[in-house]
């Protein structure tokens, strides 16, 4: 079963699709358009400093990667427990709310605690124009692809 995710380069805005890697996988590589380094983690694309990652000491590379991933996790955890994360000094990953996909809530009790469920239905922000365009121009055309259809709808 194939699961594709839409990814956007945080450096140049180039968009593409990749197969969803296993949970917890960390992928580091260049953007095919601008060659800027990115890390893909939990379905999100985060910017890396190319100079640090290519020419830094092992400690500098580790610290940079930890700062990027820690910032992302702080933001996600803040969203889960309802904290404001705008005052964070660390990199937080994508800043566009439409680019942040909410992770499934494990139970209705947890969701209600996080303020995300009313009457058993999880509240999600409305889709953005960009999400609509991607659906209309990319995903809708893939719906006739047997593997894609099975990956999405089972």
N, C-alpha and C positions, 0 to 999 in steps of 0.2 A: 504494500500500500504506500503510495507516494503522497507526501505532504509538502506542498510548496509554500514558502513564505515570501512576501514582498520585502525587499531590503532597499534602503536608500543610503548612499554614501554621505556621511556627515560633512565631508570636505567639499564636494562639488555638487551634491544633489542627484547624481546619477542613480537611476532606479533599475532594479533587476529582480530576478527570482532565484532562490536557491532551495534545495531540498532541506527540509527541517532536520537539523542534526539532533542526535539523542539529547535528552535533558542533561544539562550540566556541561555540555561540550563547549570548549573555548576554541574558536577558530580565529587565527590571525593571518591577515593577508592584505595584498594591495587591491585598491579599487581598480577595476579594468579600464576606467575612463581617465582618472587623474593620477593614478599610481600612489595616492595617499594611503597610508596604512590604517587599517580598521581592525577591530575585534568584533566578532559576532558571538553574542552570549545571550542565551534564553530568547532567541528570536529578535534581538535588538542589535543594531549596528552602532558601535561607539568609535569615536575618533581616537587615533593614537598619534603621538608625535614621531614622525618617521625618523628624524635625526637621532632621537634618543634610542629608539628601538633598533636602528641599524648600527649605530656607532657608540652607544653608551656602554658603560661597564655593566657586567651582569647585575650588580646591585641597582644601578640606575634603571635598567630595563624592568627588573622585578618591581621596584618602587613605583615606576610609572604605570605599569599594568595593574598593580594593586590599587593605586589611586583612582584609575579609571573605573575599574570594576567595583571598588568600594563606593565610589560616588553613585554609580548606577544602583547598587543594592540599597544604599541609604535612601535614595529617592523612592524606590519600589516599596521598601518597608514603611517609609513615611506615608505613602499612599494607602497602604494596607491598614495602618493604625490611625490614619487621619491627621498626621502631623503636617505642618507647613514646612516645605523643604526649600523654599526660595532663598533663604539666607545662607545656604550651604556654600562653603568656600571651595569644596572639592568639585571636580568635574562630575556632572550628573547625567551625561548621555544626551539623548534627544530632548530638545526643549519644546517641541511642538506636541501639544496634547494629543492630536490626532494620530501621531506616530506611536504613541504608547498603547499597546494592546493590554487590556486587563487580563490577568491570569484567572483561570476558573476558581471559584470559591468552593472550598471543599464541603461545606455544609451550610444549611440555611442559618443556623445559629451563628456561625462565624461571619457570614455575610451580613446578618443583621447587626452584629457587634461592630462590623466595619462600616455600617451605614450604607450598604450596597444593595439591600433587598427590601422591596415593599411587596407584600402579598405573595411571597415566594418567587418573585421575578427580579433578577439582578438588573439594577439600573446601569446603563452604559451611556456614555455621551453619544450624541447623534453623529453619524458618519460625516466625515469632512468631504468637501468637494473633490479633493485629491483621492480619497478612498473610493468615492463614487466613480470617478474617471477610471481608476485602475480596474474596478469591477467591470465597468462597461467596455473598456478597451482591451483588457487582458483576460480576466477570469471568466467572463461570460463566453468568450470565444473558446475557452478550454473546456467548457461544460460538456461538449460532445466527445472529448477525449475520455475513453473508457477508464484508464488508470487514474486520471485526475478526478473524475466523477466519483470513483470508488474511494479515493483518498479523502475526499471532502464529505461524502454522504454515506460511506460505508458499504 
